[in-house]
Amino acid sequence: MAHLEHVMLTKAVPLTVITGYLGAGKTTLINRMLRQASAPFAVIVNDLGALPVDAALISAEAASTLTLTNGCACCQLQSDLSAQLTQLRQAGFGAVVLEASGVAKATNLVSITSQADGYQLAKIITLVDATAVPRLMEDRYLTGVVVEQIKAGDSVYQTKAGPEITPSLLALRADARFLSSEGQLPVDIDPYHLIERSASAKTVAVTPQFQHRVVYPKTSLQPESLKVFIDRSPAVQRVKGWLVVESGTYLIQATRDRFVAQPAAGNHGAGLQFIWQGTEALDFSSITQE
């Protein structure tokens, strides 16, 4: 278990990485951090697909929000991440939070962020959706990436159920804690708080393959029909974005375990980001305008 302690800030900027599988609640946590922050901090959002949905949902209270899209910061976008960190350091931000892609390889992120010029890796916070982790632990293609994220975390928090820690998570991290959806955040989540980090995880995992695509549904499609399409497509792991139909606009947040269609105000445009597992193409013809 990592030992937590406050340390005096040096000239190096503390960099916090928030990781966790698709739909674990990373964007929700960042918005809570922004509301409770004692000092401004910058946010970098790494969305796997081309549609920057999570960045659009980050509170306007962020002094600066930058996006990395169409790839993972842990592999394809390393140079882009380096450039953004340089930009934020030159702008004088006192702390930076990186929201990693839900399929990011955690050990790669530890290595990259530990060596970022002018930064100190403050901590890795891993979020785990308790409603999804039993299923993920039984999926031989996904277990590796999820286990690696859990083991790499300096702090591991269970979301979306609790406060009793699910046995699937407890077996991997006896120090996992429940993150309440209300109240003050734990002190170790603060972007200026540094953790005395344990040795990096040495887990070697087979990384599953994922594909992503922005889909523009036909205007006659209703949320209920979209849910049916997702339920019948077991490879689909995450769907997020805006469904614009004849009856209005919906913010869609879906995983294999949850489907939420929330009426959305404002003009976000149309588009749903699909992320699915495997190398096979998906047939979207039944829900799109194509």
C-alpha positions, 0 to 999 in steps of 0.5 A: 500500500502506498504511504500517503503524505503531504510534501512541499511543492518543488518547482516541478508541477505535480501531475495526477493521472486518473485511469480506469476502464471505459465508463468508470466515472473519470470525467465525473471525478474531475468535475468534482475536483474542479468544484472543490479545488483550492487553486486552479489546475489544468486538465488534459483529456485523452478520448480514444475516438475522434469525438471529444465528448469527455472534454465537452463535459468538463466543467467550465471552471477548468482554467484550461482543458486540452484534448488528445483524440483518436488514440491513446496517450500511452502509445500513439499520442506520446508526442502530442501529450509531451507538447501539451504538457510543455504548453501548460508548464509555460502557461504557469499552471500549478498542477495538471490532471490527465484523464487517461483513455479508458483502455490506456495501458497503465504501466506505459502511462507511469513511465511516460508521465514520470519522465515528463520534463518539468513535472513530478508524477504526483499519483495514479488514481484508478477508478473501478466501476463496481457494477462492471468489474465482475464481468470484466474479470471473467472476460479473458480479453479485457481482464489484463488491461483492467487488472493492470490499471488496478495494480498500477494505481497509487489509490484505487476507488470503487464507484457506482456501488458501495460502500462495500467493496466488491470481492472481485476488486478486493481480491486484487487490491485489499486497500481499495476504497469506496468513493462516495458520490457526495461530500468532500473528496479524499485528500489524496485526490487533490491535484496538489497532493503528492503520494510517496509512490511504491514501485511501478507495477510489473504486470505484463498483460496482453493488451486487447485490441479496440476500434472506434468510430463516430456514428451519425444516427438517423433522426428517427432513431429513438434511445430505446432502439439505440439501447437494443442495438448496443445490447445485440452487439456484444463487442461494443464496450462504450458509447458516448455523445449526442443523439439528435432525433426528431424529438430532441437531443440526448446525451448518451452514456452507455457501457455494457452494464449501463445505458443513460439517455439524458435530455441535453440542452445546448447545441453540441451537434450530433455524433456518437463515439462507439468503442468496441473490442476486436478486429471485426468491423461493426455494421451500423447500417440499421441505425445510421443515415448511410 
